[in-house]
Amino acid sequence: MTPQDMRSRIVRYGELQPCKTAFIDAHTPGSDQKENFTIIGGGVSESADQHVHINDTPGFNIGAAGQPPKCRNSLHVHTTAEVFFVLKGRWRFFWGRYGNDGEVTLEEGDIINIPTGIFRGFENTGTDYGMIMAVLGGDDAGGGVDWAPEVINDASEHGLVLGSDRKLYDSKKGQQLPDGVIPMPVMGEAELASFPEITSQQFIPHFVARYHDLMSMSATNAVRVIGDGAVLDDKPGFDIEFVSRDSLGSESYCLQQHEILMIMRGHWRLSWGDYHVILAPGDTCAVPPGVTHSLEPSMSGEASLYRVLSNDDEAGATRMPASIAGKNSQSA
């Protein structure tokens, strides 16, 4: 692989192109300052304005969300897997029909695997602009998100309508629904009542891993975070590993699967053949199968990254432990 080929598969943090009109709440006060990034694949953006950095998908999508302090992402539900880790800032994740069943605060480096089939939202509770990186299940993650009824109703009061074609139409720009397209129907009460209720005490042990714990566990080997036998046991169609300074040797290796490197801390030297590049925090690199390469920290100090790997599993729902899968899970 030539240097040009590999560099075309690197998305630098400083070159990320945001979209401020990606979702239905783009005009709603409190959510109107958020930015959406699609790094690999089209993600779940509902806007034609969304820039996609790398179109080819390896069985999943990679994206990011950036928000200033006190900005929130409104309640929605996914039919595809959704995993976040905090790159910058301090974030509160909350879930439930009205967003009050439970919550957890994540610091930089923490990772959360939000199960499908529950409403979720998140907000930046830090003091500066924050960024969370995302992994979404499946090659085509579009169409995998539905919004709480009040989100759709609030959006319409501010000029945005989500069509049944899952595209946004902005009346402030003079846009109207095309012939044959109706507003996206809101969920009925019977469907809303079927969503499970999960407390924070039930949620956190199964779906959250802390950065400092992963650093301790990675003293000699990479830590499997998501996948068979992982810290967060699930099979959403991809594996995630946590790698720190001493997790990988300097020797070259070759994988027969897609490998996405997402840098958390420090600078990493990626080498292949007679070439190398330096990857910095926030950078994403898509290494294709069959490329012999090596990866090692290029400087002293703390160094860590998340590595997302393709597998042969079909992209499916995030499995919920049986003990909390029922509607009356508070008593489980």
KOLMARPA-111385 format. One record per residue (C-alpha): z, y, x; residue in one letter; residue number from 0. Coordinates in steps of 0.5 Angstrom, whole numbers, always signed. Layout:
N
+-------+-------+-------+------+------+
|    c3 |    c2 |    c1 | resn | resi |
+-------+-------+-------+------+------+
|     Z |     Y |     X |    A |  NUM |
...
+-------+-------+-------+------+------+
This chain:
332
+-------+-------+-------+------+------+
|    c3 |    c2 |    c1 | resn | resi |
+-------+-------+-------+------+------+
|    +0 |    +0 |    +0 |    M |    0 |
|    -2 |    +7 |    +3 |    T |    1 |
|    +3 |   +13 |    +3 |    P |    2 |
|    -1 |   +16 |    -2 |    Q |    3 |
|    -1 |   +10 |    -7 |    D |    4 |
|    +7 |   +10 |    -6 |    M |    5 |
|    +8 |   +17 |    -6 |    R |    6 |
|    +4 |   +17 |   -13 |    S |    7 |
|   +10 |   +12 |   -15 |    R |    8 |
|   +15 |   +17 |   -13 |    I |    9 |
|   +18 |   +22 |   -18 |    V |   10 |
|   +22 |   +28 |   -15 |    R |   11 |
|   +28 |   +31 |   -18 |    Y |   12 |
|   +26 |   +38 |   -17 |    G |   13 |
|   +19 |   +36 |   -20 |    E |   14 |
|   +21 |   +34 |   -27 |    L |   15 |
|   +18 |   +37 |   -32 |    Q |   16 |
|   +22 |   +38 |   -38 |    P |   17 |
|   +20 |   +38 |   -46 |    C |   18 |
|   +25 |   +43 |   -50 |    K |   19 |
|   +21 |   +41 |   -57 |    T |   20 |
|   +22 |   +33 |   -56 |    A |   21 |
|   +26 |   +32 |   -62 |    F |   22 |
|   +27 |   +34 |   -69 |    I |   23 |
|   +33 |   +38 |   -67 |    D |   24 |
|   +30 |   +42 |   -62 |    A |   25 |
|   +31 |   +48 |   -67 |    H |   26 |
|   +38 |   +46 |   -69 |    T |   27 |
|   +43 |   +51 |   -67 |    P |   28 |
|   +48 |   +47 |   -62 |    G |   29 |
|   +42 |   +42 |   -60 |    S |   30 |
|   +36 |   +47 |   -59 |    D |   31 |
|   +37 |   +48 |   -51 |    Q |   32 |
|   +37 |   +41 |   -49 |    K |   33 |
|   +31 |   +38 |   -45 |    E |   34 |
|   +28 |   +32 |   -45 |    N |   35 |
|   +24 |   +28 |   -39 |    F |   36 |
|   +20 |   +22 |   -39 |    T |   37 |
|   +19 |   +19 |   -32 |    I |   38 |
|   +16 |   +12 |   -33 |    I |   39 |
|   +13 |   +11 |   -40 |    G |   40 |
|   +13 |   +16 |   -46 |    G |   41 |
|   +20 |   +14 |   -48 |    G |   42 |
|   +22 |   +16 |   -55 |    V |   43 |
|   +19 |   +23 |   -55 |    S |   44 |
|   +17 |   +26 |   -62 |    E |   45 |
|   +13 |   +32 |   -59 |    S |   46 |
|    +6 |   +32 |   -56 |    A |   47 |
|    +8 |   +37 |   -51 |    D |   48 |
|   +12 |   +32 |   -47 |    Q |   49 |
|   +10 |   +31 |   -40 |    H |   50 |
|    +9 |   +24 |   -38 |    V |   51 |
|   +10 |   +23 |   -30 |    H |   52 |
|    +8 |   +16 |   -29 |    I |   53 |
|    +4 |   +12 |   -35 |    N |   54 |
|    +5 |    +5 |   -33 |    D |   55 |
|   +11 |    +1 |   -36 |    T |   56 |
|   +14 |    -5 |   -32 |    P |   57 |
|   +17 |    -7 |   -39 |    G |   58 |
|   +21 |    -1 |   -40 |    F |   59 |
|   +22 |    +6 |   -40 |    N |   60 |
|   +25 |   +11 |   -35 |    I |   61 |
|   +27 |   +18 |   -38 |    G |   62 |
|   +33 |   +23 |   -37 |    A |   63 |
|   +36 |   +28 |   -41 |    A |   64 |
|   +38 |   +35 |   -39 |    G |   65 |
|   +43 |   +40 |   -43 |    Q |   66 |
|   +47 |   +46 |   -41 |    P |   67 |
|   +55 |   +46 |   -43 |    P |   68 |
|   +57 |   +45 |   -50 |    K |   69 |
|   +49 |   +43 |   -52 |    C |   70 |
|   +49 |   +36 |   -56 |    R |   71 |
|   +44 |   +31 |   -58 |    N |   72 |
|   +44 |   +29 |   -65 |    S |   73 |
|   +46 |   +23 |   -69 |    L |   74 |
|   +41 |   +18 |   -68 |    H |   75 |
|   +40 |   +10 |   -68 |    V |   76 |
|   +36 |    +6 |   -64 |    H |   77 |
|   +32 |    -1 |   -65 |    T |   78 |
|   +31 |    -1 |   -57 |    T |   79 |
|   +36 |    -2 |   -52 |    A |   80 |
|   +39 |    +5 |   -49 |    E |   81 |
|   +42 |    +5 |   -42 |    V |   82 |
|   +45 |   +12 |   -39 |    F |   83 |
|   +48 |   +14 |   -32 |    F |   84 |
|   +51 |   +20 |   -31 |    V |   85 |
|   +47 |   +24 |   -25 |    L |   86 |
|   +50 |   +31 |   -26 |    K |   87 |
|   +56 |   +33 |   -30 |    G |   88 |
|   +61 |   +31 |   -35 |    R |   89 |
|   +59 |   +28 |   -42 |    W |   90 |
|   +62 |   +25 |   -48 |    R |   91 |
|   +58 |   +20 |   -52 |    F |   92 |
|   +60 |   +19 |   -59 |    F |   93 |
|   +58 |   +14 |   -64 |    W |   94 |
|   +59 |   +12 |   -72 |    G |   95 |
|   +56 |   +14 |   -78 |    R |   96 |
|   +59 |   +21 |   -78 |    Y |   97 |
|   +60 |   +21 |   -70 |    G |   98 |
|   +67 |   +20 |   -71 |    N |   99 |
|   +68 |   +12 |   -70 |    D |  100 |
|   +70 |   +13 |   -63 |    G |  101 |
|   +68 |   +16 |   -56 |    E |  102 |
|   +68 |   +16 |   -49 |    V |  103 |
|   +68 |   +21 |   -43 |    T |  104 |
|   +63 |   +19 |   -37 |    L |  105 |
|   +63 |   +22 |   -30 |    E |  106 |
|   +58 |   +22 |   -25 |    E |  107 |
|   +56 |   +15 |   -23 |    G |  108 |
|   +59 |   +12 |   -30 |    D |  109 |
|   +54 |    +8 |   -34 |    I |  110 |
|   +54 |    +6 |   -41 |    I |  111 |
|   +50 |    +1 |   -45 |    N |  112 |
|   +50 |    +3 |   -52 |    I |  113 |
|   +48 |    -2 |   -57 |    P |  114 |
|   +43 |    -2 |   -62 |    T |  115 |
|   +44 |    -1 |   -69 |    G |  116 |
|   +50 |    +4 |   -69 |    I |  117 |
|   +49 |   +12 |   -69 |    F |  118 |
|   +50 |   +15 |   -63 |    R |  119 |
|   +50 |   +22 |   -60 |    G |  120 |
|   +52 |   +26 |   -53 |    F |  121 |
|   +54 |   +32 |   -51 |    E |  122 |
|   +55 |   +36 |   -44 |    N |  123 |
|   +62 |   +37 |   -44 |    T |  124 |
|   +62 |   +40 |   -37 |    G |  125 |
|   +62 |   +47 |   -34 |    T |  126 |
|   +55 |   +47 |   -31 |    D |  127 |
|   +48 |   +44 |   -33 |    Y |  128 |
|   +48 |   +37 |   -33 |    G |  129 |
|   +43 |   +31 |   -33 |    M |  130 |
|   +44 |   +24 |   -35 |    I |  131 |
|   +38 |   +18 |   -33 |    M |  132 |
|   +36 |   +13 |   -38 |    A |  133 |
|   +33 |    +6 |   -39 |    V |  134 |
|   +30 |    +5 |   -45 |    L |  135 |
|   +28 |    -3 |   -47 |    G |  136 |
|   +20 |    -5 |   -48 |    G |  137 |
|   +14 |    -2 |   -46 |    D |  138 |
|   +13 |    +2 |   -52 |    D |  139 |
|   +20 |    +5 |   -54 |    A |  140 |
|   +16 |   +10 |   -59 |    G |  141 |
|   +18 |    +9 |   -66 |    G |  142 |
|   +25 |    +6 |   -64 |    G |  143 |
|   +29 |   +12 |   -66 |    V |  144 |
|   +32 |   +14 |   -73 |    D |  145 |
|   +36 |   +20 |   -75 |    W |  146 |
|   +42 |   +21 |   -79 |    A |  147 |
|   +40 |   +24 |   -86 |    P |  148 |
|   +44 |   +31 |   -84 |    E |  149 |
|   +40 |   +31 |   -78 |    V |  150 |
|   +33 |   +31 |   -82 |    I |  151 |
|   +36 |   +36 |   -87 |    N |  152 |
|   +39 |   +41 |   -82 |    D |  153 |
|   +32 |   +41 |   -78 |    A |  154 |
|   +28 |   +42 |   -84 |    S |  155 |
|   +32 |   +49 |   -85 |    E |  156 |
|   +30 |   +51 |   -78 |    H |  157 |
|   +23 |   +49 |   -79 |    G |  158 |
|   +22 |   +42 |   -76 |    L |  159 |
|   +19 |   +36 |   -80 |    V |  160 |
|   +19 |   +29 |   -78 |    L |  161 |
|   +13 |   +26 |   -81 |    G |  162 |
|   +12 |   +19 |   -83 |    S |  163 |
|    +7 |   +18 |   -77 |    D |  164 |
|   +14 |   +20 |   -73 |    R |  165 |
|   +11 |   +26 |   -70 |    K |  166 |
|   +14 |   +33 |   -71 |    L |  167 |
|   +11 |   +39 |   -75 |    Y |  168 |
|   +13 |   +46 |   -73 |    D |  169 |
|   +13 |   +51 |   -79 |    S |  170 |
|   +14 |   +56 |   -74 |    K |  171 |
|    +8 |   +55 |   -71 |    K |  172 |
|    +4 |   +54 |   -78 |    G |  173 |
|    +4 |   +47 |   -77 |    Q |  174 |
|    +3 |   +43 |   -84 |    Q |  175 |
|    +3 |   +35 |   -85 |    L |  176 |
|    -4 |   +32 |   -85 |    P |  177 |
|    -7 |   +29 |   -91 |    D |  178 |
|    -4 |   +22 |   -92 |    G |  179 |
|    +3 |   +24 |   -88 |    V |  180 |
|    +9 |   +25 |   -92 |    I |  181 |
|   +16 |   +27 |   -89 |    P |  182 |
|   +20 |   +22 |   -86 |    M |  183 |
|   +24 |   +19 |   -91 |    P |  184 |
|   +32 |   +19 |   -90 |    V |  185 |
|   +36 |   +13 |   -90 |    M |  186 |
|   +39 |   +11 |   -97 |    G |  187 |
|   +47 |   +10 |   -98 |    E |  188 |
|   +46 |    +2 |   -98 |    A |  189 |
|   +43 |    +2 |   -91 |    E |  190 |
|   +48 |    +7 |   -88 |    L |  191 |
|   +54 |    +3 |   -91 |    A |  192 |
|   +51 |    -3 |   -87 |    S |  193 |
|   +52 |    +0 |   -80 |    F |  194 |
|   +58 |    -3 |   -76 |    P |  195 |
|   +64 |    +1 |   -75 |    E |  196 |
|   +67 |    +0 |   -67 |    I |  197 |
|   +73 |    +3 |   -64 |    T |  198 |
|   +73 |    +6 |   -57 |    S |  199 |
|   +78 |    +0 |   -55 |    Q |  200 |
|   +73 |    -5 |   -58 |    Q |  201 |
|   +67 |    -1 |   -55 |    F |  202 |
|   +69 |    +1 |   -48 |    I |  203 |
|   +70 |    -6 |   -44 |    P |  204 |
|   +64 |    -9 |   -47 |    H |  205 |
|   +59 |    -3 |   -46 |    F |  206 |
|   +62 |    +2 |   -40 |    V |  207 |
|   +62 |    +1 |   -33 |    A |  208 |
|   +66 |    +6 |   -28 |    R |  209 |
|   +63 |    +9 |   -22 |    Y |  210 |
|   +69 |    +8 |   -17 |    H |  211 |
|   +69 |    +1 |   -20 |    D |  212 |
|   +62 |    -1 |   -18 |    L |  213 |
|   +63 |    +2 |   -11 |    M |  214 |
|   +69 |    -2 |   -10 |    S |  215 |
|   +65 |    -8 |   -12 |    M |  216 |
|   +59 |    -7 |    -8 |    S |  217 |
|   +62 |    -7 |    -1 |    A |  218 |
|   +58 |   -13 |    +1 |    T |  219 |
|   +53 |   -14 |    -4 |    N |  220 |
|   +49 |   -11 |   -10 |    A |  221 |
|   +53 |   -11 |   -17 |    V |  222 |
|   +49 |   -14 |   -23 |    R |  223 |
|   +51 |    -9 |   -28 |    V |  224 |
|   +46 |   -11 |   -34 |    I |  225 |
|   +43 |   -18 |   -34 |    G |  226 |
|   +46 |   -25 |   -34 |    D |  227 |
|   +53 |   -26 |   -31 |    G |  228 |
|   +53 |   -18 |   -30 |    A |  229 |
|   +59 |   -13 |   -31 |    V |  230 |
|   +56 |   -11 |   -38 |    L |  231 |
|   +53 |   -18 |   -40 |    D |  232 |
|   +47 |   -17 |   -44 |    D |  233 |
|   +39 |   -18 |   -44 |    K |  234 |
|   +35 |   -12 |   -46 |    P |  235 |
|   +29 |   -14 |   -43 |    G |  236 |
|   +31 |   -11 |   -36 |    F |  237 |
|   +36 |   -12 |   -31 |    D |  238 |
|   +40 |    -7 |   -27 |    I |  239 |
|   +44 |    -7 |   -21 |    E |  240 |
|   +48 |    -2 |   -17 |    F |  241 |
|   +47 |    -1 |   -10 |    V |  242 |
|   +52 |    +2 |    -5 |    S |  243 |
|   +51 |    +3 |    +3 |    R |  244 |
|   +54 |    -4 |    +5 |    D |  245 |
|   +50 |    -7 |    -1 |    S |  246 |
|   +43 |    -8 |    +3 |    L |  247 |
|   +42 |   -10 |   +10 |    G |  248 |
|   +36 |    -6 |   +14 |    S |  249 |
|   +32 |   -12 |   +13 |    E |  250 |
|   +25 |   -12 |    +9 |    S |  251 |
|   +24 |   -16 |    +3 |    Y |  252 |
|   +19 |   -17 |    -2 |    C |  253 |
|   +20 |   -18 |   -10 |    L |  254 |
|   +15 |   -21 |   -15 |    Q |  255 |
|   +18 |   -16 |   -20 |    Q |  256 |
|   +18 |    -9 |   -21 |    H |  257 |
|   +23 |    -5 |   -18 |    E |  258 |
|   +25 |    +2 |   -20 |    I |  259 |
|   +30 |    +6 |   -15 |    L |  260 |
|   +34 |   +11 |   -18 |    M |  261 |
|   +38 |   +15 |   -13 |    I |  262 |
|   +45 |   +17 |   -15 |    M |  263 |
|   +48 |   +19 |    -8 |    R |  264 |
|   +46 |   +20 |    -1 |    G |  265 |
|   +39 |   +20 |    +2 |    H |  266 |
|   +36 |   +13 |    +3 |    W |  267 |
|   +30 |   +11 |    +7 |    R |  268 |
|   +25 |    +7 |    +4 |    L |  269 |
|   +20 |    +4 |    +9 |    S |  270 |
|   +14 |    -1 |    +8 |    W |  271 |
|    +9 |    -2 |   +14 |    G |  272 |
|    +8 |    +3 |   +18 |    D |  273 |
|   +11 |    +8 |   +13 |    Y |  274 |
|   +17 |   +11 |   +10 |    H |  275 |
|   +20 |   +16 |    +5 |    V |  276 |
|   +26 |   +19 |    +4 |    I |  277 |
|   +29 |   +19 |    -3 |    L |  278 |
|   +34 |   +24 |    -5 |    A |  279 |
|   +39 |   +24 |   -11 |    P |  280 |
|   +35 |   +24 |   -18 |    G |  281 |
|   +29 |   +22 |   -15 |    D |  282 |
|   +26 |   +16 |   -18 |    T |  283 |
|   +21 |   +11 |   -15 |    C |  284 |
|   +17 |    +5 |   -18 |    A |  285 |
|   +16 |    +0 |   -13 |    V |  286 |
|   +11 |    -5 |   -15 |    P |  287 |
|   +11 |   -13 |   -14 |    P |  288 |
|    +9 |   -16 |    -8 |    G |  289 |
|   +10 |   -10 |    -3 |    V |  290 |
|   +14 |   -12 |    +3 |    T |  291 |
|   +19 |    -6 |    +4 |    H |  292 |
|   +26 |    -4 |    +6 |    S |  293 |
|   +32 |    +0 |    +4 |    L |  294 |
|   +37 |    +3 |    +7 |    E |  295 |
|   +42 |   +10 |    +8 |    P |  296 |
|   +38 |   +15 |   +12 |    S |  297 |
|   +45 |   +19 |   +13 |    M |  298 |
|   +52 |   +18 |   +14 |    S |  299 |
|   +57 |   +19 |    +8 |    G |  300 |
|   +57 |   +16 |    +1 |    E |  301 |
|   +50 |   +13 |    -1 |    A |  302 |
|   +49 |   +10 |    -8 |    S |  303 |
|   +43 |    +8 |   -13 |    L |  304 |
|   +42 |    +4 |   -19 |    Y |  305 |
|   +36 |    -1 |   -19 |    R |  306 |
|   +32 |    -3 |   -25 |    V |  307 |
|   +29 |   -10 |   -25 |    L |  308 |
|   +24 |   -13 |   -29 |    S |  309 |
|   +25 |   -20 |   -32 |    N |  310 |
|   +21 |   -25 |   -37 |    D |  311 |
|   +26 |   -23 |   -42 |    D |  312 |
|   +23 |   -20 |   -49 |    E |  313 |
|   +26 |   -13 |   -50 |    A |  314 |
|   +31 |   -14 |   -55 |    G |  315 |
|   +37 |   -11 |   -59 |    A |  316 |
|   +43 |   -10 |   -55 |    T |  317 |
|   +47 |   -16 |   -57 |    R |  318 |
|   +54 |   -14 |   -60 |    M |  319 |
|   +60 |   -19 |   -58 |    P |  320 |
|   +62 |   -23 |   -64 |    A |  321 |
|   +69 |   -20 |   -65 |    S |  322 |
|   +66 |   -13 |   -66 |    I |  323 |
|   +60 |   -15 |   -70 |    A |  324 |
|   +62 |   -15 |   -77 |    G |  325 |
|   +63 |    -9 |   -81 |    K |  326 |
|   +71 |    -9 |   -81 |    N |  327 |
|   +71 |    -9 |   -74 |    S |  328 |
|   +77 |    -5 |   -73 |    Q |  329 |
|   +81 |   -11 |   -75 |    S |  330 |
|   +78 |   -16 |   -71 |    A |  331 |
+-------+-------+-------+------+------+
